[in-house]
């Protein structure tokens, strides 16, 4: 089982390379991350962007540009659409966001006629977080796409974090459905939804994991809190995955992990025809390299 982000790269070595296409790959962080993944032997890269700019960045970073297939497109929105076309044509397995804004990138994915969204599918952002204070990786969602997921969307998110855990080698992950309290409160929608999803897992309507909720954050990941509160749960104190009730709670959690706790992360979008790397334009090349590795593990 993979417990550290760098172990993802070790798990991919020796396996067939995934074909990655980066949308508007005009910046040094994206090019450096794609180059790193190429050097590590886990991808075959395609860069959609302005060829002159890409060559200039490669020269500045001392990167051999000949290892990339470059598709010329100097407009970020059109570059995103072109990258999606390449996926739909079966010429790549993984999509990656370059120096394009998230709204333009997502618009290309969500295009009803030429995008990557299957009928009735739910898109969700999956983040895998490594922090010095927790002994294993935490898979959390949703922190970036769904502002206030309803029950149907939370069920989809739960299945996505389970599938991600399976891709990381955890065959029976522990999923905590997060709320403000572990007590069942009918007046809190987060508690109601968590209770329903938890019971669905008990009845095997959601498979491949131990699922429990509602659970407050402390009892989800801290065994001492579980013991003090005398809580009996197959998940509490040892969660592998956390499903957050809304984007505010999830986003604050993952940024606290990275900014305060000096954690590192990998992030992808699940629910499309292929894994789509979605990191911030300001994220480091290391974060983007880890995100590429995660997407490759999740790609079919």
C-alpha atoms as an extended CHARMM CRD file, in Angstrom:
* protein
*
       300  EXT
         1         1  UNK       CA              0.0000000000        0.0000000000        0.0000000000  PROA      1               0.0000000000
         2         2  UNK       CA              1.2460000000        3.4860000000       -0.8700000000  PROA      2               0.0000000000
         3         3  UNK       CA              1.7070000000        5.6390000000        2.2680000000  PROA      3               0.0000000000
         4         4  UNK       CA              3.8870000000        8.4370000000        0.8530000000  PROA      4               0.0000000000
         5         5  UNK       CA              3.4570000000       10.4960000000       -2.2960000000  PROA      5               0.0000000000
         6         6  UNK       CA              6.8710000000        9.5900000000       -3.7090000000  PROA      6               0.0000000000
         7         7  UNK       CA              5.9190000000        5.9040000000       -3.4970000000  PROA      7               0.0000000000
         8         8  UNK       CA              3.4160000000        6.5540000000       -6.3090000000  PROA      8               0.0000000000
         9         9  UNK       CA              6.3130000000        7.0790000000       -8.6960000000  PROA      9               0.0000000000
        10        10  UNK       CA              7.9850000000        3.8420000000       -7.5700000000  PROA      10              0.0000000000
        11        11  UNK       CA              4.6840000000        2.0060000000       -8.1540000000  PROA      11              0.0000000000
        12        12  UNK       CA              4.5340000000        3.2900000000      -11.7500000000  PROA      12              0.0000000000
        13        13  UNK       CA              8.0930000000        2.4200000000      -12.7220000000  PROA      13              0.0000000000
        14        14  UNK       CA              8.2830000000       -0.5940000000      -14.9840000000  PROA      14              0.0000000000
        15        15  UNK       CA              4.6290000000       -0.2720000000      -16.0140000000  PROA      15              0.0000000000
        16        16  UNK       CA              3.5050000000        0.8680000000      -19.4930000000  PROA      16              0.0000000000
        17        17  UNK       CA              3.8060000000        4.6410000000      -19.8160000000  PROA      17              0.0000000000
        18        18  UNK       CA              0.6230000000        6.7180000000      -19.8470000000  PROA      18              0.0000000000
        19        19  UNK       CA              0.1970000000        9.3160000000      -22.5790000000  PROA      19              0.0000000000
        20        20  UNK       CA             -0.2980000000       12.7830000000      -21.0900000000  PROA      20              0.0000000000
        21        21  UNK       CA             -1.5370000000       15.9050000000      -22.8370000000  PROA      21              0.0000000000
        22        22  UNK       CA             -1.0370000000       19.2710000000      -21.1230000000  PROA      22              0.0000000000
        23        23  UNK       CA             -3.3960000000       22.1250000000      -22.0150000000  PROA      23              0.0000000000
        24        24  UNK       CA             -1.6340000000       25.4590000000      -22.6310000000  PROA      24              0.0000000000
        25        25  UNK       CA              1.7140000000       24.2480000000      -21.3060000000  PROA      25              0.0000000000
        26        26  UNK       CA              3.4150000000       27.6270000000      -21.5580000000  PROA      26              0.0000000000
        27        27  UNK       CA              4.8360000000       27.9310000000      -18.0330000000  PROA      27              0.0000000000
        28        28  UNK       CA              7.9710000000       26.6130000000      -16.4010000000  PROA      28              0.0000000000
        29        29  UNK       CA              6.1890000000       24.7550000000      -13.5640000000  PROA      29              0.0000000000
        30        30  UNK       CA              4.0520000000       22.7190000000      -15.9710000000  PROA      30              0.0000000000
        31        31  UNK       CA              6.9380000000       22.0180000000      -18.3530000000  PROA      31              0.0000000000
        32        32  UNK       CA              9.2500000000       21.1280000000      -15.4710000000  PROA      32              0.0000000000
        33        33  UNK       CA              6.6570000000       18.7380000000      -13.9820000000  PROA      33              0.0000000000
        34        34  UNK       CA              5.9950000000       17.0840000000      -17.3510000000  PROA      34              0.0000000000
        35        35  UNK       CA              9.7480000000       16.8230000000      -17.9060000000  PROA      35              0.0000000000
        36        36  UNK       CA             10.2080000000       15.2670000000      -14.4550000000  PROA      36              0.0000000000
        37        37  UNK       CA              7.4980000000       12.6890000000      -15.1480000000  PROA      37              0.0000000000
        38        38  UNK       CA              9.0310000000       11.9730000000      -18.5590000000  PROA      38              0.0000000000
        39        39  UNK       CA             12.5060000000       11.5500000000      -17.0450000000  PROA      39              0.0000000000
        40        40  UNK       CA             11.0320000000        9.2130000000      -14.4200000000  PROA      40              0.0000000000
        41        41  UNK       CA              9.7010000000        7.0650000000      -17.2480000000  PROA      41              0.0000000000
        42        42  UNK       CA              5.9970000000        7.2420000000      -16.3470000000  PROA      42              0.0000000000
        43        43  UNK       CA              4.5470000000        9.2800000000      -19.2620000000  PROA      43              0.0000000000
        44        44  UNK       CA              4.7910000000       10.0780000000      -22.9480000000  PROA      44              0.0000000000
        45        45  UNK       CA              4.1880000000       13.8600000000      -23.1530000000  PROA      45              0.0000000000
        46        46  UNK       CA              2.1860000000       16.0600000000      -25.5220000000  PROA      46              0.0000000000
        47        47  UNK       CA              2.2680000000       19.8200000000      -24.9230000000  PROA      47              0.0000000000
        48        48  UNK       CA             -0.4800000000       21.9900000000      -26.3990000000  PROA      48              0.0000000000
        49        49  UNK       CA              0.5540000000       25.6370000000      -26.3730000000  PROA      49              0.0000000000
        50        50  UNK       CA              2.6330000000       28.2830000000      -28.0760000000  PROA      50              0.0000000000
        51        51  UNK       CA              5.6390000000       26.4650000000      -29.5310000000  PROA      51              0.0000000000
        52        52  UNK       CA              7.9330000000       29.5020000000      -29.4210000000  PROA      52              0.0000000000
        53        53  UNK       CA              7.1460000000       30.1120000000      -25.7250000000  PROA      53              0.0000000000
        54        54  UNK       CA              7.5890000000       26.4200000000      -24.8730000000  PROA      54              0.0000000000
        55        55  UNK       CA             10.9820000000       26.3400000000      -26.5960000000  PROA      55              0.0000000000
        56        56  UNK       CA             12.0370000000       29.5100000000      -24.7800000000  PROA      56              0.0000000000
        57        57  UNK       CA             11.0490000000       28.0720000000      -21.3670000000  PROA      57              0.0000000000
        58        58  UNK       CA             12.8630000000       24.8150000000      -22.1360000000  PROA      58              0.0000000000
        59        59  UNK       CA             16.0020000000       26.7440000000      -23.0730000000  PROA      59              0.0000000000
        60        60  UNK       CA             15.8190000000       28.7800000000      -19.8320000000  PROA      60              0.0000000000
        61        61  UNK       CA             15.3080000000       25.6200000000      -17.7380000000  PROA      61              0.0000000000
        62        62  UNK       CA             17.9210000000       23.6220000000      -19.6730000000  PROA      62              0.0000000000
        63        63  UNK       CA             15.3140000000       21.0650000000      -20.7610000000  PROA      63              0.0000000000
        64        64  UNK       CA             15.6230000000       19.1210000000      -24.0160000000  PROA      64              0.0000000000
        65        65  UNK       CA             12.5340000000       20.2410000000      -25.9570000000  PROA      65              0.0000000000
        66        66  UNK       CA             12.8670000000       17.3640000000      -28.4490000000  PROA      66              0.0000000000
        67        67  UNK       CA             11.3980000000       14.9090000000      -25.9290000000  PROA      67              0.0000000000
        68        68  UNK       CA              7.9990000000       16.6580000000      -26.2030000000  PROA      68              0.0000000000
        69        69  UNK       CA              5.4420000000       16.4400000000      -28.9610000000  PROA      69              0.0000000000
        70        70  UNK       CA              4.2380000000       20.0520000000      -29.3260000000  PROA      70              0.0000000000
        71        71  UNK       CA              0.8340000000       20.9880000000      -30.7450000000  PROA      71              0.0000000000
        72        72  UNK       CA              0.7340000000       24.6750000000      -31.6770000000  PROA      72              0.0000000000
        73        73  UNK       CA             -2.0610000000       26.7730000000      -30.1320000000  PROA      73              0.0000000000
        74        74  UNK       CA             -1.4270000000       30.1970000000      -28.5990000000  PROA      74              0.0000000000
        75        75  UNK       CA             -4.9280000000       30.7740000000      -27.1470000000  PROA      75              0.0000000000
        76        76  UNK       CA             -5.5650000000       29.1780000000      -23.7120000000  PROA      76              0.0000000000
        77        77  UNK       CA             -9.2460000000       28.3360000000      -24.3070000000  PROA      77              0.0000000000
        78        78  UNK       CA             -8.5630000000       26.8050000000      -27.7230000000  PROA      78              0.0000000000
        79        79  UNK       CA             -5.5480000000       24.9520000000      -26.2920000000  PROA      79              0.0000000000
        80        80  UNK       CA             -7.7950000000       23.3780000000      -23.6480000000  PROA      80              0.0000000000
        81        81  UNK       CA            -10.3050000000       22.3160000000      -26.3030000000  PROA      81              0.0000000000
        82        82  UNK       CA             -7.5050000000       20.8710000000      -28.4270000000  PROA      82              0.0000000000
        83        83  UNK       CA             -6.1620000000       18.8760000000      -25.4840000000  PROA      83              0.0000000000
        84        84  UNK       CA             -9.6630000000       17.4720000000      -24.8630000000  PROA      84              0.0000000000
        85        85  UNK       CA             -9.9160000000       16.5760000000      -28.5790000000  PROA      85              0.0000000000
        86        86  UNK       CA             -6.6780000000       14.6090000000      -28.2540000000  PROA      86              0.0000000000
        87        87  UNK       CA             -8.1400000000       12.6380000000      -25.3200000000  PROA      87              0.0000000000
        88        88  UNK       CA            -11.3750000000       11.9480000000      -27.2140000000  PROA      88              0.0000000000
        89        89  UNK       CA             -9.3940000000       10.7720000000      -30.2310000000  PROA      89              0.0000000000
        90        90  UNK       CA             -7.7610000000        8.1240000000      -28.0230000000  PROA      90              0.0000000000
        91        91  UNK       CA             -4.3170000000        9.6960000000      -28.4070000000  PROA      91              0.0000000000
        92        92  UNK       CA             -3.7680000000       10.3740000000      -24.6770000000  PROA      92              0.0000000000
        93        93  UNK       CA             -4.7800000000        8.8220000000      -21.3360000000  PROA      93              0.0000000000
        94        94  UNK       CA             -4.3730000000       11.7530000000      -18.9300000000  PROA      94              0.0000000000
        95        95  UNK       CA             -5.2610000000       15.4470000000      -19.2140000000  PROA      95              0.0000000000
        96        96  UNK       CA             -3.2910000000       18.1660000000      -17.4190000000  PROA      96              0.0000000000
        97        97  UNK       CA             -3.9340000000       21.8520000000      -16.7710000000  PROA      97              0.0000000000
        98        98  UNK       CA             -1.1370000000       24.2240000000      -17.7390000000  PROA      98              0.0000000000
        99        99  UNK       CA             -1.1190000000       28.0130000000      -17.6250000000  PROA      99              0.0000000000
       100       100  UNK       CA             -4.8420000000       28.2260000000      -18.3380000000  PROA      100             0.0000000000
       101       101  UNK       CA             -7.4000000000       29.4710000000      -15.8290000000  PROA      101             0.0000000000
       102       102  UNK       CA             -9.5210000000       26.8090000000      -14.1480000000  PROA      102             0.0000000000
       103       103  UNK       CA            -12.7630000000       28.1110000000      -15.6790000000  PROA      103             0.0000000000
       104       104  UNK       CA            -11.4670000000       27.7700000000      -19.2630000000  PROA      104             0.0000000000
       105       105  UNK       CA             -9.9690000000       24.3410000000      -18.5040000000  PROA      105             0.0000000000
       106       106  UNK       CA            -13.1950000000       23.0910000000      -16.9150000000  PROA      106             0.0000000000
       107       107  UNK       CA            -15.3130000000       24.5800000000      -19.7140000000  PROA      107             0.0000000000
       108       108  UNK       CA            -13.4530000000       22.3950000000      -22.2190000000  PROA      108             0.0000000000
       109       109  UNK       CA            -14.0000000000       19.3000000000      -20.0580000000  PROA      109             0.0000000000
       110       110  UNK       CA            -17.6920000000       20.1010000000      -19.5100000000  PROA      110             0.0000000000
       111       111  UNK       CA            -18.5460000000       20.9410000000      -23.1300000000  PROA      111             0.0000000000
       112       112  UNK       CA            -21.7240000000       18.9360000000      -23.8120000000  PROA      112             0.0000000000
       113       113  UNK       CA            -20.8170000000       18.0790000000      -27.4070000000  PROA      113             0.0000000000
       114       114  UNK       CA            -17.0250000000       17.8090000000      -27.4000000000  PROA      114             0.0000000000
       115       115  UNK       CA            -16.0770000000       17.4870000000      -23.7160000000  PROA      115             0.0000000000
       116       116  UNK       CA            -15.1130000000       14.5960000000      -21.4610000000  PROA      116             0.0000000000
       117       117  UNK       CA            -18.1720000000       14.2700000000      -19.2300000000  PROA      117             0.0000000000
       118       118  UNK       CA            -20.2220000000       11.0640000000      -19.5640000000  PROA      118             0.0000000000
       119       119  UNK       CA            -24.0430000000       11.4490000000      -19.3000000000  PROA      119             0.0000000000
       120       120  UNK       CA            -25.2370000000       12.1660000000      -15.7220000000  PROA      120             0.0000000000
       121       121  UNK       CA            -21.6700000000       11.9900000000      -14.4120000000  PROA      121             0.0000000000
       122       122  UNK       CA            -20.5290000000       14.0030000000      -11.3880000000  PROA      122             0.0000000000
       123       123  UNK       CA            -17.1820000000       15.7840000000      -11.5440000000  PROA      123             0.0000000000
       124       124  UNK       CA            -15.2940000000       16.0450000000       -8.2770000000  PROA      124             0.0000000000
       125       125  UNK       CA            -11.8630000000       17.1860000000       -7.1410000000  PROA      125             0.0000000000
       126       126  UNK       CA             -9.7990000000       14.5450000000       -5.3280000000  PROA      126             0.0000000000
       127       127  UNK       CA             -6.8250000000       15.6210000000       -3.2230000000  PROA      127             0.0000000000
       128       128  UNK       CA             -4.2890000000       13.2430000000       -1.6970000000  PROA      128             0.0000000000
       129       129  UNK       CA             -2.5370000000       14.9390000000        1.2240000000  PROA      129             0.0000000000
       130       130  UNK       CA              0.6850000000       13.9490000000        2.9780000000  PROA      130             0.0000000000
       131       131  UNK       CA              1.4100000000       15.7130000000        6.2740000000  PROA      131             0.0000000000
       132       132  UNK       CA              4.2200000000       15.1740000000        8.8010000000  PROA      132             0.0000000000
       133       133  UNK       CA              1.6810000000       14.6440000000       11.6040000000  PROA      133             0.0000000000
       134       134  UNK       CA             -0.3420000000       11.7640000000       10.0890000000  PROA      134             0.0000000000
       135       135  UNK       CA              1.1760000000        8.3150000000        9.4590000000  PROA      135             0.0000000000
       136       136  UNK       CA             -0.3920000000        7.7730000000        6.0390000000  PROA      136             0.0000000000
       137       137  UNK       CA             -1.9010000000        9.5890000000        3.0910000000  PROA      137             0.0000000000
       138       138  UNK       CA             -5.3250000000       11.2230000000        3.4220000000  PROA      138             0.0000000000
       139       139  UNK       CA             -7.6570000000       11.2830000000        0.4270000000  PROA      139             0.0000000000
       140       140  UNK       CA            -10.0750000000       14.2210000000        0.7110000000  PROA      140             0.0000000000
       141       141  UNK       CA            -12.9070000000       15.6630000000       -1.3790000000  PROA      141             0.0000000000
       142       142  UNK       CA            -14.3730000000       17.9830000000       -2.5080000000  PROA      142             0.0000000000
       143       143  UNK       CA            -12.1420000000       21.0220000000       -2.0690000000  PROA      143             0.0000000000
       144       144  UNK       CA            -12.3900000000       22.8030000000       -5.4260000000  PROA      144             0.0000000000
       145       145  UNK       CA            -15.3640000000       21.9840000000       -7.6710000000  PROA      145             0.0000000000
       146       146  UNK       CA            -18.6680000000       21.2600000000       -5.9050000000  PROA      146             0.0000000000
       147       147  UNK       CA            -19.6680000000       24.1710000000       -3.6140000000  PROA      147             0.0000000000
       148       148  UNK       CA            -22.4900000000       22.3980000000       -1.7360000000  PROA      148             0.0000000000
       149       149  UNK       CA            -22.7750000000       18.7680000000       -2.8730000000  PROA      149             0.0000000000
       150       150  UNK       CA            -26.2010000000       17.1820000000       -2.5130000000  PROA      150             0.0000000000
       151       151  UNK       CA            -26.7440000000       13.5630000000       -1.4510000000  PROA      151             0.0000000000
       152       152  UNK       CA            -26.3140000000       12.1680000000       -4.9650000000  PROA      152             0.0000000000
       153       153  UNK       CA            -23.0580000000       14.0880000000       -5.4110000000  PROA      153             0.0000000000
       154       154  UNK       CA            -21.7680000000       12.9950000000       -1.9970000000  PROA      154             0.0000000000
       155       155  UNK       CA            -22.4160000000        9.3700000000       -2.9420000000  PROA      155             0.0000000000
       156       156  UNK       CA            -20.3740000000        9.9230000000       -6.1260000000  PROA      156             0.0000000000
       157       157  UNK       CA            -17.5920000000       11.6170000000       -4.1260000000  PROA      157             0.0000000000
       158       158  UNK       CA            -17.5460000000        8.6970000000       -1.6780000000  PROA      158             0.0000000000
       159       159  UNK       CA            -17.0940000000        6.2420000000       -4.5460000000  PROA      159             0.0000000000
       160       160  UNK       CA            -14.3510000000        8.4180000000       -6.0720000000  PROA      160             0.0000000000
       161       161  UNK       CA            -12.2800000000        8.5260000000       -2.8790000000  PROA      161             0.0000000000
       162       162  UNK       CA            -12.7260000000        4.7560000000       -2.5270000000  PROA      162             0.0000000000
       163       163  UNK       CA            -11.5300000000        4.2070000000       -6.1110000000  PROA      163             0.0000000000
       164       164  UNK       CA             -8.5640000000        6.5030000000       -5.4780000000  PROA      164             0.0000000000
       165       165  UNK       CA             -7.6200000000        4.5290000000       -2.3750000000  PROA      165             0.0000000000
       166       166  UNK       CA             -7.8190000000        1.3140000000       -4.3980000000  PROA      166             0.0000000000
       167       167  UNK       CA             -5.4880000000        2.8580000000       -7.0170000000  PROA      167             0.0000000000
       168       168  UNK       CA             -3.0330000000        3.5610000000       -4.1700000000  PROA      168             0.0000000000
       169       169  UNK       CA             -3.1280000000       -0.0980000000       -3.1420000000  PROA      169             0.0000000000
       170       170  UNK       CA             -5.5610000000        0.1840000000       -0.2140000000  PROA      170             0.0000000000
       171       171  UNK       CA             -8.1470000000       -2.5330000000       -0.8690000000  PROA      171             0.0000000000
       172       172  UNK       CA            -10.4480000000       -1.6880000000        2.0590000000  PROA      172             0.0000000000
       173       173  UNK       CA            -10.0450000000        2.0040000000        2.9520000000  PROA      173             0.0000000000
       174       174  UNK       CA            -11.7050000000        3.6770000000        5.9220000000  PROA      174             0.0000000000
       175       175  UNK       CA            -13.9200000000        6.5560000000        4.7730000000  PROA      175             0.0000000000
       176       176  UNK       CA            -15.0210000000        9.2470000000        7.2440000000  PROA      176             0.0000000000
       177       177  UNK       CA            -18.0490000000       11.3500000000        6.3080000000  PROA      177             0.0000000000
       178       178  UNK       CA            -17.2250000000       14.6550000000        7.9790000000  PROA      178             0.0000000000
       179       179  UNK       CA            -19.6590000000       16.8820000000        9.8640000000  PROA      179             0.0000000000
       180       180  UNK       CA            -19.4130000000       19.2980000000       12.7890000000  PROA      180             0.0000000000
       181       181  UNK       CA            -20.2490000000       16.4910000000       15.2140000000  PROA      181             0.0000000000
       182       182  UNK       CA            -20.2460000000       12.7270000000       15.4320000000  PROA      182             0.0000000000
       183       183  UNK       CA            -23.6600000000       12.8900000000       17.1090000000  PROA      183             0.0000000000
       184       184  UNK       CA            -26.6130000000       12.2660000000       14.7980000000  PROA      184             0.0000000000
       185       185  UNK       CA            -28.3680000000       15.6180000000       14.5090000000  PROA      185             0.0000000000
       186       186  UNK       CA            -31.4520000000       15.6590000000       12.2740000000  PROA      186             0.0000000000
       187       187  UNK       CA            -31.2100000000       19.4500000000       12.0250000000  PROA      187             0.0000000000
       188       188  UNK       CA            -27.8010000000       19.3230000000       10.2820000000  PROA      188             0.0000000000
       189       189  UNK       CA            -27.9220000000       18.2410000000        6.6410000000  PROA      189             0.0000000000
       190       190  UNK       CA            -24.3070000000       17.0590000000        6.7800000000  PROA      190             0.0000000000
       191       191  UNK       CA            -25.2620000000       14.6010000000        9.5450000000  PROA      191             0.0000000000
       192       192  UNK       CA            -28.3550000000       13.3730000000        7.7040000000  PROA      192             0.0000000000
       193       193  UNK       CA            -26.4780000000       12.7870000000        4.4370000000  PROA      193             0.0000000000
       194       194  UNK       CA            -23.6020000000       11.0890000000        6.2510000000  PROA      194             0.0000000000
       195       195  UNK       CA            -25.9640000000        8.7440000000        8.0730000000  PROA      195             0.0000000000
       196       196  UNK       CA            -27.6760000000        7.7530000000        4.8120000000  PROA      196             0.0000000000
       197       197  UNK       CA            -24.3930000000        7.1030000000        3.0080000000  PROA      197             0.0000000000
       198       198  UNK       CA            -23.0510000000        5.1650000000        5.9800000000  PROA      198             0.0000000000
       199       199  UNK       CA            -26.1390000000        2.9340000000        5.9910000000  PROA      199             0.0000000000
       200       200  UNK       CA            -25.8530000000        2.4770000000        2.2110000000  PROA      200             0.0000000000
       201       201  UNK       CA            -22.3230000000        1.1470000000        2.7650000000  PROA      201             0.0000000000
       202       202  UNK       CA            -23.6030000000       -1.1880000000        5.4910000000  PROA      202             0.0000000000
       203       203  UNK       CA            -26.1210000000       -2.5620000000        2.9620000000  PROA      203             0.0000000000
       204       204  UNK       CA            -23.3750000000       -2.9430000000        0.3000000000  PROA      204             0.0000000000
       205       205  UNK       CA            -24.8730000000       -0.2710000000       -1.9450000000  PROA      205             0.0000000000
       206       206  UNK       CA            -21.4330000000        1.3230000000       -1.6690000000  PROA      206             0.0000000000
       207       207  UNK       CA            -18.6850000000       -1.2940000000       -1.8480000000  PROA      207             0.0000000000
       208       208  UNK       CA            -14.9730000000       -1.6370000000       -1.3280000000  PROA      208             0.0000000000
       209       209  UNK       CA            -14.5710000000        0.3190000000        1.9110000000  PROA      209             0.0000000000
       210       210  UNK       CA            -15.5280000000        0.7930000000        5.5360000000  PROA      210             0.0000000000
       211       211  UNK       CA            -17.6830000000        3.9400000000        5.6270000000  PROA      211             0.0000000000
       212       212  UNK       CA            -18.9160000000        5.7690000000        8.7220000000  PROA      212             0.0000000000
       213       213  UNK       CA            -20.4690000000        9.1030000000        9.5520000000  PROA      213             0.0000000000
       214       214  UNK       CA            -21.2660000000       11.6050000000       10.6720000000  PROA      214             0.0000000000
       215       215  UNK       CA            -17.8010000000       12.0070000000       12.1890000000  PROA      215             0.0000000000
       216       216  UNK       CA            -16.2530000000       15.2300000000       13.4540000000  PROA      216             0.0000000000
       217       217  UNK       CA            -12.7170000000       15.8600000000       12.2080000000  PROA      217             0.0000000000
       218       218  UNK       CA            -11.0710000000       15.1050000000       15.5670000000  PROA      218             0.0000000000
       219       219  UNK       CA            -12.5880000000       11.6430000000       15.9220000000  PROA      219             0.0000000000
       220       220  UNK       CA            -11.9660000000       10.8620000000       12.2460000000  PROA      220             0.0000000000
       221       221  UNK       CA             -8.1740000000       11.0580000000       12.5850000000  PROA      221             0.0000000000
       222       222  UNK       CA             -7.2720000000       11.1350000000       16.3060000000  PROA      222             0.0000000000
       223       223  UNK       CA             -7.5600000000        7.9430000000       18.3510000000  PROA      223             0.0000000000
       224       224  UNK       CA             -7.2020000000        9.7720000000       21.6640000000  PROA      224             0.0000000000
       225       225  UNK       CA            -10.3480000000       11.8000000000       20.8770000000  PROA      225             0.0000000000
       226       226  UNK       CA            -12.1600000000        8.5660000000       20.0080000000  PROA      226             0.0000000000
       227       227  UNK       CA            -11.2080000000        7.0150000000       23.3430000000  PROA      227             0.0000000000
       228       228  UNK       CA            -12.1510000000       10.1160000000       25.3540000000  PROA      228             0.0000000000
       229       229  UNK       CA            -15.5510000000       10.2940000000       23.6410000000  PROA      229             0.0000000000
       230       230  UNK       CA            -15.9960000000        6.4880000000       23.9280000000  PROA      230             0.0000000000
       231       231  UNK       CA            -16.9870000000        6.2950000000       20.2870000000  PROA      231             0.0000000000
       232       232  UNK       CA            -17.3350000000        2.8950000000       18.6460000000  PROA      232             0.0000000000
       233       233  UNK       CA            -16.6350000000        3.0260000000       14.9340000000  PROA      233             0.0000000000
       234       234  UNK       CA            -14.6880000000        0.9380000000       12.3780000000  PROA      234             0.0000000000
       235       235  UNK       CA            -13.3390000000        4.1700000000       10.8660000000  PROA      235             0.0000000000
       236       236  UNK       CA            -12.8380000000        6.6550000000       13.7100000000  PROA      236             0.0000000000
       237       237  UNK       CA             -9.2620000000        7.5610000000       14.6090000000  PROA      237             0.0000000000
       238       238  UNK       CA             -7.7920000000        5.8960000000       11.5230000000  PROA      238             0.0000000000
       239       239  UNK       CA             -9.4500000000        7.4270000000        8.4240000000  PROA      239             0.0000000000
       240       240  UNK       CA             -7.8630000000        6.9540000000        5.0120000000  PROA      240             0.0000000000
       241       241  UNK       CA            -10.4320000000        9.1510000000        3.2370000000  PROA      241             0.0000000000
       242       242  UNK       CA            -12.5810000000       12.1070000000        4.2530000000  PROA      242             0.0000000000
       243       243  UNK       CA            -15.6840000000       13.3570000000        2.4540000000  PROA      243             0.0000000000
       244       244  UNK       CA            -16.3910000000       16.9780000000        3.4080000000  PROA      244             0.0000000000
       245       245  UNK       CA            -19.9170000000       18.4260000000        3.5410000000  PROA      245             0.0000000000
       246       246  UNK       CA            -19.0890000000       21.5530000000        1.5240000000  PROA      246             0.0000000000
       247       247  UNK       CA            -16.3110000000       23.2500000000       -0.3740000000  PROA      247             0.0000000000
       248       248  UNK       CA            -15.4840000000       25.7230000000        2.4290000000  PROA      248             0.0000000000
       249       249  UNK       CA            -14.6680000000       23.0300000000        4.9750000000  PROA      249             0.0000000000
       250       250  UNK       CA            -12.7180000000       20.9050000000        2.4920000000  PROA      250             0.0000000000
       251       251  UNK       CA            -10.7850000000       23.8170000000        1.0070000000  PROA      251             0.0000000000
       252       252  UNK       CA             -9.8120000000       25.2470000000        4.3990000000  PROA      252             0.0000000000
       253       253  UNK       CA             -8.7100000000       21.7890000000        5.5580000000  PROA      253             0.0000000000
       254       254  UNK       CA             -6.4030000000       21.0770000000        2.6400000000  PROA      254             0.0000000000
       255       255  UNK       CA             -4.8730000000       24.5650000000        2.6430000000  PROA      255             0.0000000000
       256       256  UNK       CA             -4.2930000000       24.2830000000        6.3980000000  PROA      256             0.0000000000
       257       257  UNK       CA             -2.4910000000       20.9900000000        5.7560000000  PROA      257             0.0000000000
       258       258  UNK       CA             -0.1960000000       22.5330000000        3.1520000000  PROA      258             0.0000000000
       259       259  UNK       CA              0.3610000000       26.0220000000        4.5630000000  PROA      259             0.0000000000
       260       260  UNK       CA              0.3610000000       25.4460000000        8.3300000000  PROA      260             0.0000000000
       261       261  UNK       CA              1.3500000000       21.7950000000        8.5690000000  PROA      261             0.0000000000
       262       262  UNK       CA              3.8340000000       21.9680000000        5.6490000000  PROA      262             0.0000000000
       263       263  UNK       CA              2.1160000000       19.1180000000        3.8680000000  PROA      263             0.0000000000
       264       264  UNK       CA              2.4070000000       18.1130000000        0.2250000000  PROA      264             0.0000000000
       265       265  UNK       CA             -0.3590000000       17.0300000000       -2.1230000000  PROA      265             0.0000000000
       266       266  UNK       CA             -1.4690000000       15.5340000000       -5.3960000000  PROA      266             0.0000000000
       267       267  UNK       CA             -4.7710000000       16.5010000000       -7.0200000000  PROA      267             0.0000000000
       268       268  UNK       CA             -6.9470000000       15.2910000000       -9.8920000000  PROA      268             0.0000000000
       269       269  UNK       CA            -10.4930000000       15.6500000000      -11.1640000000  PROA      269             0.0000000000
       270       270  UNK       CA            -12.4820000000       12.4050000000      -11.1560000000  PROA      270             0.0000000000
       271       271  UNK       CA            -15.6730000000       11.6090000000      -13.0410000000  PROA      271             0.0000000000
       272       272  UNK       CA            -14.5540000000       12.5250000000      -16.5800000000  PROA      272             0.0000000000
       273       273  UNK       CA            -13.5490000000       10.0630000000      -19.2920000000  PROA      273             0.0000000000
       274       274  UNK       CA             -9.9810000000       10.2640000000      -18.0020000000  PROA      274             0.0000000000
       275       275  UNK       CA             -8.2260000000       11.6060000000      -14.8970000000  PROA      275             0.0000000000
       276       276  UNK       CA             -7.6290000000       15.3410000000      -15.2620000000  PROA      276             0.0000000000
       277       277  UNK       CA             -4.7830000000       16.9820000000      -13.3510000000  PROA      277             0.0000000000
       278       278  UNK       CA             -6.1070000000       20.1670000000      -11.7460000000  PROA      278             0.0000000000
       279       279  UNK       CA             -3.5810000000       22.0680000000       -9.6640000000  PROA      279             0.0000000000
       280       280  UNK       CA             -3.2520000000       25.7900000000       -9.0900000000  PROA      280             0.0000000000
       281       281  UNK       CA             -1.2180000000       27.7430000000      -11.6280000000  PROA      281             0.0000000000
       282       282  UNK       CA              0.9770000000       28.7300000000       -8.6700000000  PROA      282             0.0000000000
       283       283  UNK       CA              1.5800000000       25.1740000000       -7.4220000000  PROA      283             0.0000000000
       284       284  UNK       CA              5.1380000000       23.8780000000       -7.4440000000  PROA      284             0.0000000000
       285       285  UNK       CA              6.4700000000       21.5230000000      -10.1010000000  PROA      285             0.0000000000
       286       286  UNK       CA              6.7800000000       18.9080000000       -7.3180000000  PROA      286             0.0000000000
       287       287  UNK       CA              3.0430000000       19.0890000000       -6.5670000000  PROA      287             0.0000000000
       288       288  UNK       CA              2.2980000000       18.8710000000      -10.2800000000  PROA      288             0.0000000000
       289       289  UNK       CA              4.6390000000       15.8780000000      -10.6950000000  PROA      289             0.0000000000
       290       290  UNK       CA              2.8800000000       14.0640000000       -7.8480000000  PROA      290             0.0000000000
       291       291  UNK       CA             -0.4750000000       14.9370000000       -9.4370000000  PROA      291             0.0000000000
       292       292  UNK       CA              0.6610000000       13.4610000000      -12.7470000000  PROA      292             0.0000000000
       293       293  UNK       CA              1.6940000000       10.2750000000      -10.9310000000  PROA      293             0.0000000000
       294       294  UNK       CA             -1.6910000000       10.0540000000       -9.1840000000  PROA      294             0.0000000000
       295       295  UNK       CA             -3.5320000000       10.5430000000      -12.4900000000  PROA      295             0.0000000000
       296       296  UNK       CA             -1.4090000000        7.8180000000      -14.1070000000  PROA      296             0.0000000000
       297       297  UNK       CA             -2.2710000000        5.3850000000      -11.2830000000  PROA      297             0.0000000000
       298       298  UNK       CA             -5.9660000000        6.1770000000      -11.7540000000  PROA      298             0.0000000000
       299       299  UNK       CA             -5.9700000000        6.0400000000      -15.5660000000  PROA      299             0.0000000000
       300       300  UNK       CA             -7.4530000000        2.9730000000      -17.2010000000  PROA      300             0.0000000000
